[in-house]
């Protein structure tokens, strides 16, 4: 008998915590704030299956924001974990046949283990100009990265604004310290360019699109090898990374909306493939492309506001 249990809980603010890198500063966020405005939101999901297919999938996210005057402080965190178990055949007695139930075993493997977090501060100079600084931490073991710690600093400008759409562009510096699943740590000094667009398509339906490009300025001492067995070149401008996302959200109630999103991530110098029993000197790269398709419900909370003290 195959049993399944699906529990899905998605509680998120409109600026939900899917990918912290795609949160950019907008003056509209603080122009109507008087005193202190707090916002908090969370999301979580769980899927369990047993029987012929054994899987465990869990996702979660957290969003916190504090706005006051011309300042905005946000914290975003998200994570995903997936483990699967498949029944496979194992000729344990070596007779060339599967002849007893003990030779049908379950092999478990972790197919997703990602964590992302970002603490960001925006200082709005004018309606269209602002400065930002951020601290980041993440983990993606299937992509060959045990941990990444780093920071960003730069300038943000809103280049397009109408009653139903807006576009923002950011340029800045990005530093990350990567700990691969194998080999020494890697420090990456990069330039960062970001563009984000949001538009109201029809009443209650919005389109969001973003793209971020990073490329390294310094030489990286890589240990991964190419198809010919040569160590991959980690010279300047070789480690280019692209993160992009498109999402469409539609309201189905006063506080409830449904969203469909597609993310594409490209790394020209991916981390080492996390597999065992490799020959000495052979360190294959993980896949350069990762995609994520997601359907979710979004529940919007009203943030708590602390009024400005009377003078």
Secondary structure, DSSP 8 states (H G I E B T S, - for coil): --EEEEEEE----SS-SS-GGG----GGGTTT--SEEEEEEEEEEEEEEESSEEEEEEEEEEEEEEEETTEEEEEEEEEEEEEEEEEEE--TT-SSS--SGGGEEEEEEEEEEEEEEEEEEEEE-SSSEEEEEEEEEEEEGGGTEEEEEEEEEEEEEEEEE-SSEEEEEEEEEEEEEEEESSS--EEEEEEEEEEEEEEEEETTEEEEEEEEEEEESS------B-TTS-B----TT--EEEEEEEEEEEESSSSEEEEEEEEEEEETT--B---SS--TT--BB--SEEEEEEEEEEE----EEE-----
